[in-house]
Amino acid sequence: MARIHVAILGAGRIAQHMADTLVKMAEDVRYADLVEPYAVAARNAVRAADFAAKYGFPVSYGSYEELVADPNVDLVYIATPHNLHAEQAILCMKAGKGVLVEKAFGANAAQTREMLAVAKETGMLCAEAIWTRYMPSRAIIDKILASGAIGEIQAIDANLCYPTTAKARITDPALAGGALLDVGVYPINFIDMIMHNAPIARIESSMRAYETGVDAHNSMTFYYENGVMATAQSSILCHSDRTGSVWGTDGYMVCQNINNVEAIDVYDGNHTVVAHYDVPAQLTGYEYEVAAAAQAVIDGRTECEEMPHADTLRIMELMDSLRRDWNLTYPFER
């Protein structure tokens, strides 16, 4: 089969990271026969053309409608603010294009359900691009825990914080800003991947609001029915150590940088490192989600096994429940 023609919808910072990834994949023997960097679309034709020229994309468009009308586009990576993901993903799928939607998948569970319903209706791929779900580090973590190296899991702790209040999309409620959807998704997903869909008995949480009304710093505790207690924090106000830890009856595991795991250390009950794992070298880290999405398009699937629709919806429903507890509503939800 011909290579999957990948287009990028949006031309901001995250779009540039994806463009760099696609170029590197096209030059890498592992991916060269799978994906081809093809097009970019922005609301401004000049900006799109400059972007395409910078990364060597053969096609650019000054509107999203022109992009989805191109019959050569197979897969669209959506790289716009959270509040726009639903309408743009639906536009693409109804035009016969698969979509890889940057996290957070949507602004709320209602938008998520709508997107997933259109994927089912059209038969088009609709996948969430949360890269930690696709990275090799996930399999390494699963293998360590399955081996019994730390005994029975009792608790999990994860955090991700960056001072990003200078970015308008982060602080603007109209753009679905705030810590939860931007960085909070990572500690929540870290916990969820380890717990493998185990039911949650109850949740306790707290939030500090930013002056614009979005959540600036939050703390969450998940009490699972099997007794495990998991804590998470995210913030747009400060730096944190970005650590993900799993604590067991015989030892514990520490993951350096849950946003892009760099290394994993396993400790025994005496706090001695008994195993160290480095993750495989990567192009940028985005290549794994692109490869999974491209293969799903080839296979005619509507979801990627690394991040199935059920997991995407469950996480979004969880974040909706947190925002309700905080009395946090975006303007477009009122």
C-alpha positions in Angstrom: 0.0 0.0 0.0 1.1 3.6 -0.7 2.5 5.6 2.2 0.0 7.4 4.4 -0.1 11.1 3.5 -0.1 13.0 6.8 -1.4 16.6 7.1 -1.2 19.0 10.0 -4.1 21.2 10.9 -2.7 24.3 12.6 0.7 25.9 12.5 1.6 26.6 16.1 4.4 25.3 18.3 3.1 21.8 18.7 2.5 21.6 14.9 6.1 22.4 14.4 7.2 19.6 16.6 5.0 17.2 14.6 6.3 18.5 11.3 9.9 17.9 12.5 8.8 14.4 13.5 7.2 13.6 10.2 10.3 14.8 8.3 12.5 12.6 10.5 10.2 9.6 10.1 10.3 10.0 6.3 14.1 9.7 6.4 14.2 6.8 8.9 14.2 3.2 7.5 11.7 2.1 10.2 9.0 4.5 9.0 9.9 5.7 5.5 7.5 3.2 3.9 4.7 4.1 6.3 4.2 7.8 6.4 4.8 10.8 4.1 4.7 14.5 5.2 2.2 16.0 2.9 0.3 19.2 3.8 -0.3 21.8 6.4 -3.3 24.1 6.8 -3.6 27.3 8.7 -6.1 30.2 8.8 -3.6 32.3 7.0 -2.3 31.1 3.6 1.0 32.9 3.9 1.7 31.4 7.3 0.8 28.0 6.0 3.0 28.4 3.0 6.0 29.5 5.1 5.4 26.5 7.4 5.4 24.1 4.4 8.5 25.7 3.0 10.4 25.4 6.3 9.7 21.7 6.6 9.6 20.7 3.0 5.9 19.9 2.9 4.7 19.9 -0.8 1.3 21.3 -0.1 -0.2 24.1 2.0 -3.7 25.6 2.5 -5.0 28.8 3.9 -8.2 27.2 5.2 -9.1 23.9 6.9 -11.9 23.3 4.3 -9.4 23.3 1.5 -7.3 20.7 3.4 -10.1 18.3 3.9 -11.2 18.6 0.3 -7.8 17.3 -0.9 -8.3 13.6 -1.9 -4.6 12.8 -1.2 -4.8 13.5 2.5 -5.2 10.2 4.6 -4.5 11.3 8.1 -4.8 14.7 9.8 -3.0 15.7 13.0 -5.0 18.3 14.8 -2.8 20.8 16.6 -5.1 23.6 17.6 -6.4 24.7 21.1 -8.6 22.2 23.0 -11.9 24.0 22.3 -11.5 23.6 18.6 -10.7 19.9 18.4 -14.2 18.6 18.2 -15.4 20.7 15.3 -12.2 20.2 13.4 -12.0 16.5 13.9 -15.6 16.1 12.8 -14.9 18.2 9.7 -12.1 15.9 8.8 -13.8 12.6 9.5 -16.9 13.6 7.5 -14.6 14.4 4.6 -13.1 10.9 4.8 -9.9 11.7 6.7 -8.6 9.9 9.8 -7.6 12.1 12.7 -5.0 12.1 15.3 -6.2 14.7 17.9 -3.7 16.4 20.2 -4.5 16.1 23.9 -6.7 17.0 25.5 -8.9 15.2 23.1 -11.7 17.6 23.6 -12.8 20.3 26.0 -15.3 18.0 27.7 -17.0 14.5 27.6 -19.9 15.8 25.5 -17.5 16.8 22.7 -15.7 13.5 23.1 -18.8 11.5 22.7 -19.7 13.5 19.6 -16.3 12.9 18.0 -16.4 9.1 18.8 -19.9 8.9 17.4 -18.8 10.4 14.1 -15.9 8.0 14.0 -18.3 5.1 14.3 -20.6 6.7 11.7 -17.9 7.4 9.1 -15.6 4.5 9.8 -12.7 6.9 10.1 -9.8 6.7 12.6 -10.2 9.0 15.6 -7.3 8.7 18.0 -6.1 10.8 20.9 -2.5 11.9 20.5 -1.3 11.6 24.1 2.2 10.4 23.4 2.9 8.6 26.7 0.2 6.0 25.8 2.2 5.0 22.7 5.8 5.2 24.0 8.0 2.1 24.7 8.3 3.2 28.3 4.7 2.0 28.8 5.6 -1.6 28.1 8.7 -1.4 30.3 6.7 -0.1 33.2 4.1 -2.9 32.7 6.8 -5.5 32.6 8.4 -4.3 35.8 5.1 -4.3 37.7 4.0 -7.6 36.3 7.3 -9.2 37.4 6.4 -8.5 41.1 9.6 -6.6 41.6 7.9 -4.1 44.0 5.4 -6.5 45.4 1.7 -5.6 45.5 0.9 -2.0 44.5 -0.5 0.1 47.3 -0.1 3.7 46.1 0.8 5.8 43.1 2.0 9.4 42.9 2.5 11.6 39.8 2.9 15.2 39.0 3.5 17.6 36.1 3.9 21.3 36.5 5.3 24.1 34.3 5.0 27.9 34.7 3.1 28.7 31.5 0.8 31.6 32.4 2.4 33.7 29.7 0.6 31.6 27.0 -2.8 32.9 26.1 -4.3 29.5 25.3 -3.3 28.3 28.8 -5.1 31.0 30.8 -8.1 31.8 28.5 -11.3 30.0 29.5 -12.7 30.5 26.0 -9.9 28.3 24.8 -10.5 25.6 27.4 -7.3 26.7 29.3 -6.1 25.6 32.7 -3.7 23.1 34.2 -6.0 20.1 34.1 -6.5 19.8 30.3 -2.9 21.0 29.5 -0.7 19.1 31.9 -3.0 17.3 34.3 -3.9 14.8 31.6 -0.4 13.3 32.0 -0.4 12.3 35.7 -4.0 11.1 35.3 -3.0 9.0 32.3 0.1 7.7 34.1 -2.1 6.5 37.0 -4.8 5.1 34.6 -2.2 3.1 32.6 -1.0 1.4 35.8 -4.4 0.7 37.2 -5.7 -0.8 33.9 -9.3 0.5 34.2 -9.8 -0.5 37.8 -13.0 1.1 39.2 -12.6 4.2 41.4 -14.6 4.3 44.6 -14.3 8.0 45.2 -12.3 11.1 44.4 -11.1 14.0 46.5 -9.6 17.1 44.9 -8.8 20.8 45.4 -8.0 23.6 43.0 -6.4 27.0 43.1 -7.9 29.3 40.4 -6.0 31.7 38.2 -7.2 35.3 37.9 -9.0 34.5 34.6 -11.0 31.7 36.2 -9.2 28.6 34.9 -7.6 26.1 37.2 -4.0 27.1 38.0 -2.9 24.4 40.4 -4.8 21.2 41.3 -4.4 18.2 43.6 -6.3 15.0 43.1 -6.6 11.8 45.1 -8.2 8.7 43.6 -9.4 5.9 45.9 -9.7 2.7 44.0 -12.1 -0.1 45.0 -9.2 -2.5 45.3 -7.6 -0.4 48.0 -5.0 1.4 45.9 -4.7 5.2 46.6 -3.3 7.4 43.8 -2.4 11.1 44.0 -1.8 13.6 41.2 -0.9 17.2 40.9 -0.6 19.6 38.0 0.1 23.3 37.7 0.7 26.2 35.4 2.3 28.2 38.1 5.5 26.4 39.1 8.1 23.8 38.2 7.9 20.3 39.7 10.1 17.2 39.6 7.7 15.5 37.0 8.1 12.2 38.8 5.8 9.2 38.6 6.2 6.7 41.4 4.6 3.4 42.2 4.8 2.2 45.8 4.5 -1.5 46.6 4.8 -3.9 49.5 8.4 -5.0 48.6 9.8 -1.8 47.1 9.0 1.0 44.7 9.5 2.3 41.2 10.4 5.8 40.1 9.9 7.1 36.6 11.8 10.3 35.7 9.5 12.7 33.8 6.1 11.2 33.3 5.6 13.5 30.3 8.3 11.7 28.4 9.8 9.0 30.6 13.6 9.2 30.4 14.6 6.4 32.8 13.1 4.1 35.4 14.6 3.0 38.7 13.4 0.1 40.9 14.2 0.2 44.6 13.9 -2.5 47.2 12.6 -2.1 50.7 16.0 -0.8 51.9 15.9 2.0 49.3 18.6 0.4 47.2 18.4 0.6 43.5 18.0 -3.0 42.3 17.3 -2.2 38.6 17.7 0.7 36.2 16.0 1.0 32.8 16.8 3.5 30.1 14.2 4.0 27.4 15.0 3.5 23.7 16.4 6.4 21.8 13.7 8.2 19.9 13.4 10.7 17.0 11.2 13.1 18.9 8.8 10.9 20.9 5.9 11.7 18.6 6.8 9.0 16.1 5.1 6.2 18.0 1.7 7.8 18.0 2.0 8.7 14.3 3.1 5.1 13.4 0.2 3.6 15.4 -2.3 6.0 13.7 -0.9 5.4 10.2 -1.1 1.6 10.7 -4.7 1.9 12.0 -5.6 3.9 8.9 -4.1 1.1 6.7 -6.0 -1.5 8.7 -9.3 0.4 8.4 -9.7 0.8 12.2 -11.4 3.6 14.0 -9.2 3.5 17.1 -5.6 2.7 18.2 -5.2 -0.1 20.6 -2.7 2.0 22.6 -5.5 4.5 23.4 -8.9 3.0 22.7 -12.0 5.1 22.6 -13.2 3.7 25.9 -10.0 5.0 27.6 -10.3 8.4 26.0 -13.9 8.8 27.1 -13.2 7.6 30.6 -10.4 10.1 31.2 -12.5 12.9 29.8 -15.4 12.0 32.0 -13.1 11.9 35.0 -11.8 15.4 34.2 -15.4 16.6 33.8 -16.2 15.4 37.3 -13.1 17.2 38.7 -14.2 20.5 37.0 -17.7 20.1 38.4 -16.3 19.7 41.9 -14.3 22.9 41.3 -17.4 24.7 39.8 -15.3 25.3 36.7 -17.3 25.9 33.5 -15.9 27.1 30.2 -17.9 30.0 28.5 -18.9 27.7 25.5 -20.5 25.2 27.9 -22.9 27.7 29.5 
